[in-house]
Amino acid sequence: MNDWLDWAQWPAFAASVLAAWLVGSNAPSRRNTGFWVFLASNVLWVAWGLYSHAIALIALQVCLAAMNIRGLLKTEDGDDQKPS
């Protein structure tokens, strides 16, 4: 189990980069997918943070997950075209 957790940072890294690319898309469906991928990366980062005892990283991921949920709700409501 420890070997998997030690390597969890790499899929978390890849998911974060992919999510950022998707969220930057002009297509609402890609932006929506990007927020889901961001949430998956948040889970991976928290798992790695728990394993590494990186409390600040865990706190950051909780805050980022809240923002990703907000973005997800805005894209699913079709509200992503309106300025906020």
PyMOL CGO cylinders between C-alpha atoms (Angstrom):
from pymol import cmd
from pymol.cgo import CYLINDER

trace = [
    CYLINDER, 0.00, 0.00, 0.00, 2.81, 2.42, 0.82, 0.3, 1, 1, 1, 1, 1, 1,
    CYLINDER, 2.81, 2.42, 0.82, 4.34, 2.02, -2.64, 0.3, 1, 1, 1, 1, 1, 1,
    CYLINDER, 4.34, 2.02, -2.64, 1.05, 3.01, -4.28, 0.3, 1, 1, 1, 1, 1, 1,
    CYLINDER, 1.05, 3.01, -4.28, 0.68, 6.02, -2.00, 0.3, 1, 1, 1, 1, 1, 1,
    CYLINDER, 0.68, 6.02, -2.00, 4.25, 7.08, -2.69, 0.3, 1, 1, 1, 1, 1, 1,
    CYLINDER, 4.25, 7.08, -2.69, 3.46, 7.10, -6.42, 0.3, 1, 1, 1, 1, 1, 1,
    CYLINDER, 3.46, 7.10, -6.42, 0.00, 8.71, -6.01, 0.3, 1, 1, 1, 1, 1, 1,
    CYLINDER, 0.00, 8.71, -6.01, 1.55, 12.14, -6.47, 0.3, 1, 1, 1, 1, 1, 1,
    CYLINDER, 1.55, 12.14, -6.47, 2.22, 11.43, -10.16, 0.3, 1, 1, 1, 1, 1, 1,
    CYLINDER, 2.22, 11.43, -10.16, -1.36, 10.60, -11.18, 0.3, 1, 1, 1, 1, 1, 1,
    CYLINDER, -1.36, 10.60, -11.18, -2.45, 13.55, -9.03, 0.3, 1, 1, 1, 1, 1, 1,
    CYLINDER, -2.45, 13.55, -9.03, -0.02, 15.76, -10.92, 0.3, 1, 1, 1, 1, 1, 1,
    CYLINDER, -0.02, 15.76, -10.92, -1.20, 14.46, -14.31, 0.3, 1, 1, 1, 1, 1, 1,
    CYLINDER, -1.20, 14.46, -14.31, -4.86, 14.86, -13.35, 0.3, 1, 1, 1, 1, 1, 1,
    CYLINDER, -4.86, 14.86, -13.35, -4.24, 18.44, -12.20, 0.3, 1, 1, 1, 1, 1, 1,
    CYLINDER, -4.24, 18.44, -12.20, -2.57, 19.38, -15.48, 0.3, 1, 1, 1, 1, 1, 1,
    CYLINDER, -2.57, 19.38, -15.48, -5.25, 17.67, -17.57, 0.3, 1, 1, 1, 1, 1, 1,
    CYLINDER, -5.25, 17.67, -17.57, -8.01, 19.33, -15.55, 0.3, 1, 1, 1, 1, 1, 1,
    CYLINDER, -8.01, 19.33, -15.55, -6.47, 22.78, -15.99, 0.3, 1, 1, 1, 1, 1, 1,
    CYLINDER, -6.47, 22.78, -15.99, -6.32, 22.20, -19.75, 0.3, 1, 1, 1, 1, 1, 1,
    CYLINDER, -6.32, 22.20, -19.75, -9.96, 21.06, -19.84, 0.3, 1, 1, 1, 1, 1, 1,
    CYLINDER, -9.96, 21.06, -19.84, -11.23, 23.95, -17.71, 0.3, 1, 1, 1, 1, 1, 1,
    CYLINDER, -11.23, 23.95, -17.71, -9.56, 26.37, -20.13, 0.3, 1, 1, 1, 1, 1, 1,
    CYLINDER, -9.56, 26.37, -20.13, -11.68, 25.03, -23.01, 0.3, 1, 1, 1, 1, 1, 1,
    CYLINDER, -11.68, 25.03, -23.01, -14.37, 27.05, -24.77, 0.3, 1, 1, 1, 1, 1, 1,
    CYLINDER, -14.37, 27.05, -24.77, -16.68, 24.02, -24.73, 0.3, 1, 1, 1, 1, 1, 1,
    CYLINDER, -16.68, 24.02, -24.73, -18.91, 23.88, -21.62, 0.3, 1, 1, 1, 1, 1, 1,
    CYLINDER, -18.91, 23.88, -21.62, -18.82, 20.05, -21.59, 0.3, 1, 1, 1, 1, 1, 1,
    CYLINDER, -18.82, 20.05, -21.59, -15.01, 20.06, -21.48, 0.3, 1, 1, 1, 1, 1, 1,
    CYLINDER, -15.01, 20.06, -21.48, -15.01, 22.65, -18.69, 0.3, 1, 1, 1, 1, 1, 1,
    CYLINDER, -15.01, 22.65, -18.69, -17.48, 20.51, -16.77, 0.3, 1, 1, 1, 1, 1, 1,
    CYLINDER, -17.48, 20.51, -16.77, -15.28, 17.43, -17.27, 0.3, 1, 1, 1, 1, 1, 1,
    CYLINDER, -15.28, 17.43, -17.27, -12.29, 19.48, -16.12, 0.3, 1, 1, 1, 1, 1, 1,
    CYLINDER, -12.29, 19.48, -16.12, -13.92, 20.21, -12.77, 0.3, 1, 1, 1, 1, 1, 1,
    CYLINDER, -13.92, 20.21, -12.77, -14.62, 16.50, -12.28, 0.3, 1, 1, 1, 1, 1, 1,
    CYLINDER, -14.62, 16.50, -12.28, -10.98, 15.70, -13.09, 0.3, 1, 1, 1, 1, 1, 1,
    CYLINDER, -10.98, 15.70, -13.09, -9.88, 18.44, -10.66, 0.3, 1, 1, 1, 1, 1, 1,
    CYLINDER, -9.88, 18.44, -10.66, -12.00, 16.79, -7.95, 0.3, 1, 1, 1, 1, 1, 1,
    CYLINDER, -12.00, 16.79, -7.95, -10.33, 13.44, -8.68, 0.3, 1, 1, 1, 1, 1, 1,
    CYLINDER, -10.33, 13.44, -8.68, -6.94, 15.12, -8.39, 0.3, 1, 1, 1, 1, 1, 1,
    CYLINDER, -6.94, 15.12, -8.39, -8.01, 16.66, -5.06, 0.3, 1, 1, 1, 1, 1, 1,
    CYLINDER, -8.01, 16.66, -5.06, -8.76, 13.17, -3.73, 0.3, 1, 1, 1, 1, 1, 1,
    CYLINDER, -8.76, 13.17, -3.73, -5.40, 11.86, -4.95, 0.3, 1, 1, 1, 1, 1, 1,
    CYLINDER, -5.40, 11.86, -4.95, -3.53, 14.81, -3.44, 0.3, 1, 1, 1, 1, 1, 1,
    CYLINDER, -3.53, 14.81, -3.44, -5.31, 14.34, -0.10, 0.3, 1, 1, 1, 1, 1, 1,
    CYLINDER, -5.31, 14.34, -0.10, -4.40, 10.63, -0.10, 0.3, 1, 1, 1, 1, 1, 1,
    CYLINDER, -4.40, 10.63, -0.10, -0.78, 11.50, -0.78, 0.3, 1, 1, 1, 1, 1, 1,
    CYLINDER, -0.78, 11.50, -0.78, -0.88, 14.33, 1.78, 0.3, 1, 1, 1, 1, 1, 1,
    CYLINDER, -0.88, 14.33, 1.78, -2.16, 11.98, 4.47, 0.3, 1, 1, 1, 1, 1, 1,
    CYLINDER, -2.16, 11.98, 4.47, 0.58, 9.49, 3.62, 0.3, 1, 1, 1, 1, 1, 1,
    CYLINDER, 0.58, 9.49, 3.62, 3.24, 12.23, 3.65, 0.3, 1, 1, 1, 1, 1, 1,
    CYLINDER, 3.24, 12.23, 3.65, 1.83, 14.07, 6.67, 0.3, 1, 1, 1, 1, 1, 1,
    CYLINDER, 1.83, 14.07, 6.67, 1.52, 17.22, 4.53, 0.3, 1, 1, 1, 1, 1, 1,
    CYLINDER, 1.52, 17.22, 4.53, -1.21, 19.00, 6.46, 0.3, 1, 1, 1, 1, 1, 1,
    CYLINDER, -1.21, 19.00, 6.46, -0.95, 22.26, 4.49, 0.3, 1, 1, 1, 1, 1, 1,
    CYLINDER, -0.95, 22.26, 4.49, -1.37, 20.33, 1.23, 0.3, 1, 1, 1, 1, 1, 1,
    CYLINDER, -1.37, 20.33, 1.23, -4.49, 18.63, 2.59, 0.3, 1, 1, 1, 1, 1, 1,
    CYLINDER, -4.49, 18.63, 2.59, -5.93, 22.00, 3.68, 0.3, 1, 1, 1, 1, 1, 1,
    CYLINDER, -5.93, 22.00, 3.68, -5.15, 23.45, 0.24, 0.3, 1, 1, 1, 1, 1, 1,
    CYLINDER, -5.15, 23.45, 0.24, -6.89, 20.55, -1.50, 0.3, 1, 1, 1, 1, 1, 1,
    CYLINDER, -6.89, 20.55, -1.50, -10.01, 20.95, 0.66, 0.3, 1, 1, 1, 1, 1, 1,
    CYLINDER, -10.01, 20.95, 0.66, -10.17, 24.65, -0.31, 0.3, 1, 1, 1, 1, 1, 1,
    CYLINDER, -10.17, 24.65, -0.31, -9.54, 23.88, -3.98, 0.3, 1, 1, 1, 1, 1, 1,
    CYLINDER, -9.54, 23.88, -3.98, -12.17, 21.13, -3.92, 0.3, 1, 1, 1, 1, 1, 1,
    CYLINDER, -12.17, 21.13, -3.92, -14.72, 23.67, -2.64, 0.3, 1, 1, 1, 1, 1, 1,
    CYLINDER, -14.72, 23.67, -2.64, -13.85, 25.98, -5.54, 0.3, 1, 1, 1, 1, 1, 1,
    CYLINDER, -13.85, 25.98, -5.54, -14.01, 23.07, -7.99, 0.3, 1, 1, 1, 1, 1, 1,
    CYLINDER, -14.01, 23.07, -7.99, -17.46, 22.13, -6.70, 0.3, 1, 1, 1, 1, 1, 1,
    CYLINDER, -17.46, 22.13, -6.70, -18.54, 25.75, -7.20, 0.3, 1, 1, 1, 1, 1, 1,
    CYLINDER, -18.54, 25.75, -7.20, -17.20, 25.66, -10.77, 0.3, 1, 1, 1, 1, 1, 1,
    CYLINDER, -17.20, 25.66, -10.77, -18.87, 22.33, -11.40, 0.3, 1, 1, 1, 1, 1, 1,
    CYLINDER, -18.87, 22.33, -11.40, -22.23, 23.64, -10.21, 0.3, 1, 1, 1, 1, 1, 1,
    CYLINDER, -22.23, 23.64, -10.21, -21.88, 26.73, -12.38, 0.3, 1, 1, 1, 1, 1, 1,
    CYLINDER, -21.88, 26.73, -12.38, -21.07, 24.70, -15.51, 0.3, 1, 1, 1, 1, 1, 1,
    CYLINDER, -21.07, 24.70, -15.51, -23.87, 22.18, -14.90, 0.3, 1, 1, 1, 1, 1, 1,
    CYLINDER, -23.87, 22.18, -14.90, -26.40, 24.98, -14.43, 0.3, 1, 1, 1, 1, 1, 1,
    CYLINDER, -26.40, 24.98, -14.43, -25.30, 26.55, -17.70, 0.3, 1, 1, 1, 1, 1, 1,
    CYLINDER, -25.30, 26.55, -17.70, -24.38, 29.61, -15.65, 0.3, 1, 1, 1, 1, 1, 1,
    CYLINDER, -24.38, 29.61, -15.65, -20.77, 29.60, -16.86, 0.3, 1, 1, 1, 1, 1, 1,
    CYLINDER, -20.77, 29.60, -16.86, -21.47, 32.17, -19.57, 0.3, 1, 1, 1, 1, 1, 1,
    CYLINDER, -21.47, 32.17, -19.57, -22.54, 34.85, -17.10, 0.3, 1, 1, 1, 1, 1, 1,
    CYLINDER, -22.54, 34.85, -17.10, -19.95, 37.04, -15.34, 0.3, 1, 1, 1, 1, 1, 1,
    CYLINDER, -19.95, 37.04, -15.34, -19.78, 36.57, -11.58, 0.3, 1, 1, 1, 1, 1, 1,
]
cmd.load_cgo(trace, "trace")
